């Protein structure tokens, strides 16, 4: 895959703030998985889109204050994920210290339901957070992910809307559009006076993150539609996940990401209408070469396979096409039956052969029969350690941040449980 010099330049600017145009700032992230903040300086105060992670908030405020001391008038949430709303407390506290009013907070009307859901599923959120974003502290103890994962203190928007809203402030117009994409509460912001689009995670510098294996339904079709509408406005500047994009590049990246999403959407729908099930669809959907090789659309965070799952899940049920799986026996019982027929040591030997031949994924499947069905403690522990090593190897093969972290975290837990 060729190196894209424009993408490399934008990546070099991560962590560096930029003045994009008069009264427009991009304030970069200090956490590698968060997106930047967009700041518009108006005569009546600052309008900020996204506040970063909770621990990032003070740093973002500090960096903004290196440029100006005006009050934070309005904070806009591009969506309700913690890396976009978590830093809000630092902005509120800064206004309070300076004697300014509490900033207005705008978000889509579904943000509140998202926060309520996160609070209801706090334990689950901590667990999947450990899998996707592991830290050594989380893995220190069996329940480390419960003890060491702090809850966000959510600040709910005080101003919400359904499909569209706009407001004028200090000589600028702010147009807010609802665009279900990574979340159902995603919005993007257009400032016509600067031809500026602030997108949150609608662009991330890789394959759009629809279909995350740990998260609920996302919106592939609407995501494509939103990117197409943004491209139609011919923005001079975009502030989004990768950083700041300008002119032709800004338009082109929206168009190409939209094309990838539409291609997968259309292909999955076509194959569903032909009576295909998920295993067939995963095998048959192949991206056009220019999309597959595009450096901006690689599966480093989102992944085309995840997108396929997202579209499939949206339009069909959980049945996978095999009637034997409608009321399945527990997988451990199935594995135990295989162990009765095949010596578990022979299975592990075969798994190692597959590993040596480069068939890591197939070796994992074979090893799982022993992990799930073997009652011999010594062989069972041997299988767990083999699986841990296979997962670590597979994590490097897939080249995807989310899948790789799930595999590496699971490997660490297997090693811990086998000790």
C-alpha positions in Angstrom: 0.0 0.0 0.0 1.4 3.4 -1.0 2.0 6.1 1.5 -0.2 9.2 1.2 1.9 12.3 1.8 -1.2 14.4 2.7 -2.3 11.9 5.3 1.2 11.6 6.7 1.3 15.4 7.1 -2.0 15.5 8.9 -0.8 12.7 11.2 2.3 14.7 12.0 0.0 17.5 13.2 -1.7 15.4 15.8 -1.1 17.0 19.1 -0.5 20.3 17.5 -3.0 23.1 17.5 -3.7 25.0 14.3 -5.2 28.4 13.3 -7.2 27.3 10.2 -8.8 30.7 9.3 -9.5 34.0 11.0 -11.4 33.1 14.3 -11.1 29.3 13.7 -8.9 27.0 15.8 -8.3 23.3 15.8 -7.3 22.2 19.3 -5.7 18.8 19.1 -6.1 15.8 21.3 -3.6 14.6 23.9 -5.3 11.1 24.1 -4.5 9.1 20.9 -8.1 7.7 20.6 -9.9 11.0 21.0 -10.7 13.6 18.3 -9.8 17.3 18.2 -11.9 20.2 19.3 -13.1 22.9 16.9 -13.2 26.4 18.2 -14.9 29.4 16.6 -14.1 32.8 18.2 -17.1 35.1 18.1 -17.6 38.6 19.4 -19.9 37.2 22.2 -17.7 34.3 23.2 -16.3 30.9 22.1 -18.2 28.1 20.4 -16.5 24.7 21.0 -17.3 21.5 19.3 -16.3 18.5 21.5 -14.3 18.5 24.7 -12.2 15.3 24.6 -11.8 12.7 27.3 -12.3 13.6 31.0 -8.6 13.7 31.7 -8.0 15.8 28.6 -10.4 18.6 29.5 -8.0 20.7 31.5 -5.3 20.5 28.8 -7.7 21.5 26.1 -8.8 24.5 28.1 -5.2 25.5 28.8 -4.4 25.3 25.1 -7.4 27.4 24.1 -6.5 29.9 26.8 -3.1 30.3 25.2 -4.9 32.0 22.3 -7.7 34.0 24.1 -9.5 34.5 27.4 -13.1 35.0 26.1 -15.9 33.0 27.8 -17.0 29.6 26.6 -20.4 30.7 25.3 -21.6 27.4 23.7 -20.3 23.8 23.9 -21.6 21.4 21.2 -21.5 17.7 21.5 -21.0 16.0 18.1 -22.2 12.8 19.8 -22.4 11.2 23.2 -19.2 9.2 23.3 -17.0 9.9 26.3 -14.0 11.1 24.2 -16.2 13.9 22.9 -18.2 14.9 26.0 -16.0 13.8 28.9 -13.9 17.0 29.2 -16.9 19.3 29.7 -16.2 19.8 33.4 -13.0 21.7 32.7 -14.8 24.1 30.4 -17.5 24.8 33.0 -15.0 25.2 35.8 -12.9 27.6 33.8 -15.9 29.9 33.2 -16.8 29.7 36.8 -13.2 30.7 37.9 -13.3 33.7 35.5 -16.8 34.8 36.6 -18.4 33.9 33.3 -21.9 32.3 33.0 -22.2 28.6 32.7 -21.8 27.8 29.0 -24.8 26.6 27.0 -24.5 22.9 26.0 -26.1 21.8 22.8 -26.6 18.2 21.7 -29.0 16.0 19.8 -32.1 15.0 21.7 -30.9 11.4 21.9 -27.8 12.3 23.9 -29.7 12.2 27.1 -31.0 8.6 26.4 -27.4 7.6 25.5 -26.2 8.9 28.9 -29.0 7.1 30.7 -28.2 3.9 28.9 -24.5 4.2 29.8 -25.4 4.6 33.4 -27.8 1.6 33.3 -25.1 -0.6 31.7 -22.1 0.8 33.7 -20.7 -2.6 34.5 -20.9 -3.8 30.9 -19.4 -0.5 29.7 -16.4 -1.0 32.0 -15.9 -4.5 30.8 -16.0 -3.7 27.1 -13.9 -0.7 27.8 -11.2 -3.0 29.2 -11.3 -5.1 26.1 -11.1 -2.2 23.7 -8.8 0.1 25.6 -6.9 -2.1 28.1 -4.5 -0.7 30.7 -2.2 -2.8 33.0 -4.2 -1.6 36.0 -7.3 -3.2 34.7 -5.6 -6.6 34.3 -3.9 -6.7 37.6 -6.8 -8.5 39.3 -9.6 -10.6 38.1 -12.0 -7.8 38.7 -9.6 -5.0 38.0 -11.7 -3.6 35.2 -14.5 -3.1 37.8 -12.3 -1.4 40.4 -10.2 0.8 38.2 -12.6 2.1 35.6 -14.0 5.4 36.8 -17.5 6.5 35.7 -18.0 9.6 33.6 -19.9 12.3 35.4 -22.2 13.1 32.5 -23.3 16.7 31.9 -26.5 16.6 29.9 -27.2 19.1 27.1 -29.5 22.0 28.1 -30.4 22.7 24.5 -31.5 19.8 22.1 -33.0 19.4 18.7 -34.3 16.6 16.5 -33.2 17.0 12.8 -31.8 20.5 12.4 -31.2 23.7 14.3 -29.2 26.9 13.7 -28.2 30.0 15.7 -26.3 33.1 15.1 -23.6 34.4 17.5 -21.2 37.2 17.3 -21.2 37.5 13.5 -21.2 33.7 12.7 -24.0 31.3 11.8 -24.0 27.8 13.2 -26.0 25.1 11.4 -26.4 21.8 13.1 -27.5 18.6 11.2 -28.6 15.3 12.7 -26.7 12.4 11.0 -27.0 8.9 12.5 -23.7 7.3 11.9 -21.3 6.0 14.6 -24.2 6.7 17.0 -27.9 7.6 16.7 -27.2 11.0 18.3 -24.4 12.1 15.9 -24.5 15.7 14.5 -22.2 17.8 12.3 -21.8 21.6 12.4 -21.5 23.9 9.4 -20.3 27.5 9.7 -21.0 29.1 6.3 -19.0 32.3 6.8 -15.9 30.1 6.9 -17.1 27.2 4.9 -16.1 25.1 7.9 -17.5 21.7 8.7 -16.9 20.2 12.2 -17.7 16.5 12.0 -16.7 14.7 15.2 -16.1 11.1 14.1 -17.8 11.2 10.7 -14.2 11.0 9.4 -11.5 9.2 11.4 -8.6 8.7 8.9 -9.5 5.1 8.3 -12.4 2.9 7.5 -15.5 4.4 9.2 -16.1 2.8 12.5 -19.5 1.3 11.8 -20.1 -2.2 13.1 -17.8 -2.1 16.2 -17.9 -5.7 17.4 -18.4 -4.6 21.0 -21.1 -1.9 20.5 -24.7 -1.7 19.5 -26.2 -1.0 16.1 -24.7 1.8 14.0 -25.9 3.4 10.8 -23.9 2.7 7.6 -26.4 4.1 5.1 -27.1 7.4 6.9 -23.3 7.8 7.5 -22.8 7.7 3.8 -25.6 10.1 3.2 -24.2 12.6 5.7 -20.7 12.5 4.1 -22.3 13.1 0.7 -24.1 16.1 2.0 -21.0 17.5 3.5 -19.1 17.1 0.3 -21.8 18.9 -1.6 -21.1 22.0 0.5 -17.5 22.1 -0.8 -16.0 22.9 2.6 -12.8 24.9 2.7 -12.0 23.3 6.1 -13.0 20.2 8.0 -12.2 19.4 11.6 -12.7 15.7 12.3 -11.0 12.6 13.7 -7.8 12.8 11.6 -7.3 16.5 12.4 -7.8 19.4 10.0 -8.5 18.9 6.3 -8.5 21.7 3.7 -10.1 22.3 0.3 -9.9 19.5 -2.3 -8.7 17.0 0.3 -11.6 17.7 2.6 -14.2 17.1 -0.2 -12.4 14.1 -1.6 -12.1 12.3 1.7 -15.9 12.7 2.4 -16.7 11.4 -1.1 -14.5 8.3 -0.9 -15.5 7.3 2.6 -19.2 7.6 1.6 -18.5 5.5 -1.5 -17.0 2.7 0.7 -20.0 2.7 3.0 -22.5 2.8 0.1 -20.7 -0.1 -1.7 -20.9 -2.4 1.4 -24.4 -1.3 2.1 -25.5 -2.1 -1.5 -23.6 -5.4 -1.7 -24.9 -6.8 1.6 -28.5 -5.8 0.7 -28.0 -7.5 -2.8 -26.8 -10.7 -1.2 -29.5 -10.7 1.4 -32.0 -10.5 -1.4 -30.4 -13.5 -3.0 -30.9 -15.6 0.1 -27.3 -15.5 1.4 -26.4 -15.7 5.1 -23.6 -14.0 7.0 -20.8 -16.5 6.3 -21.5 -16.3 2.6 -21.7 -12.5 2.6 -18.4 -12.1 4.5 -16.8 -14.3 1.8 -18.3 -12.6 -1.2 -18.1 -8.8 -0.5 -14.9 -7.5 -1.9 -14.1 -3.8 -2.0 -13.0 -2.3 -5.3 -9.2 -2.1 -5.5 -9.0 1.7 -5.2 -11.0 1.6 -2.0 -9.2 -1.5 -0.6 -5.8 0.2 -1.2 -6.7 3.7 -0.1 -4.4 4.7 2.8 -7.3 6.8 4.3 -9.7 3.8 4.4 -7.6 1.1 6.0 -9.1 -1.2 8.6 -6.9 0.1 11.5 -9.8 1.1 13.8 -13.0 0.5 11.9 -12.9 -2.3 9.4 -14.8 -3.4 6.2 -15.7 -6.7 7.9 -17.3 -4.7 10.8 -19.3 -2.7 8.3 -20.6 -5.8 6.7 -21.8 -7.1 10.1 -23.4 -3.7 10.8 -25.5 -3.7 7.6 -26.4 -7.4 8.0 -27.4 -7.0 11.7 -29.6 -4.0 10.8 -31.7 -5.9 8.2 -32.0 -9.4 9.6 -32.2 -11.4 12.8 -29.7 -13.5 14.7 -30.3 -16.7 12.8 -27.2 -17.6 10.8 -28.8 -20.0 8.2 -28.0 -23.2 10.1 -31.1 -24.7 11.6 -28.9 -26.7 14.0 -28.0 -23.5 15.7 -31.6 -22.4 16.5 -31.5 -24.2 19.9 -27.8 -25.1 20.3 -26.2 -27.3 22.9 -23.7 -25.4 25.0 -20.4 -25.1 23.2 -18.6 -26.8 26.1 -20.7 -29.9 25.7 -20.0 -30.0 21.9 -16.3 -29.7 22.6 -16.4 -32.4 25.2 -17.9 -34.8 22.6 -15.1 -34.0 20.2 -12.6 -34.7 23.0 -14.2 -38.1 23.4 -13.5 -38.9 19.8 -10.1 -37.2 19.4 -7.2 -37.2 21.9 -6.9 -33.6 23.1 -3.1 -33.8 22.9 -3.5 -34.7 19.2 -5.7 -31.6 18.7 -3.1 -29.4 20.3 -0.4 -31.0 18.1 -2.6 -30.2 15.0 -3.1 -26.6 16.2 0.6 -26.1 16.5 1.1 -27.5 13.0 -1.5 -25.0 11.7 0.2 -22.3 13.6 3.5 -23.2 11.9 1.9 -23.2 8.5 0.6 -19.6 9.1 -3.1 -20.7 9.7 -3.4 -18.9 13.0 -7.2 -18.5 12.8 -7.8 -22.1 12.1 -5.4 -23.1 14.9 -7.5 -21.0 17.3 -10.6 -22.9 16.3 -9.0 -26.2 16.9 -7.5 -25.1 20.2 -10.9 -24.0 21.4 -12.2 -27.6 21.4 -9.6 -28.4 24.1 -10.1 -25.1 26.0 -13.8 -25.7 26.2 -14.1 -29.5 26.5 -11.0 -30.9 28.2 -11.2 -31.9 31.8 -7.5 -32.8 32.3 -6.1 -29.8 34.2 -2.6 -30.1 32.8 -3.7 -30.3 29.2 -6.4 -27.6 29.7 -3.7 -25.2 31.0 -1.5 -26.1 28.1 -4.4 -25.3 25.7 -5.0 -21.9 27.4 -1.4 -20.9 27.0 -1.4 -22.0 23.4 -4.6 -20.0 22.7 -3.0 -17.0 24.4 0.0 -17.2 22.1 -2.3 -17.7 19.0 -4.4 -14.7 20.0 -1.3 -12.5 20.4 0.0 -13.6 16.9 -3.5 -13.1 15.4 -3.7 -9.6 16.8 -0.6 -8.7 14.9 -2.0 -10.2 11.7 -5.3 -8.4 11.6 -3.8 -4.9 12.0 -6.9 -3.6 13.7 -6.8 -1.6 16.9 -10.2 -2.8 18.3 -9.9 -6.5 17.3 -6.2 -6.5 18.2 -6.9 -5.2 21.7 -9.7 -7.7 22.3 -7.3 -10.5 21.4 -4.3 -9.2 23.4 -6.5 -8.5 26.5 -8.1 -11.9 26.2 -4.6 -13.5 25.9 -3.5 -11.7 29.1 -6.5 -12.9 31.0 -5.9 -16.5 29.7 -2.3 -16.4 30.9 -3.4 -15.0 34.3 -6.0 -17.8 34.7 -3.6 -20.5 33.7 -0.9 -19.5 36.2 
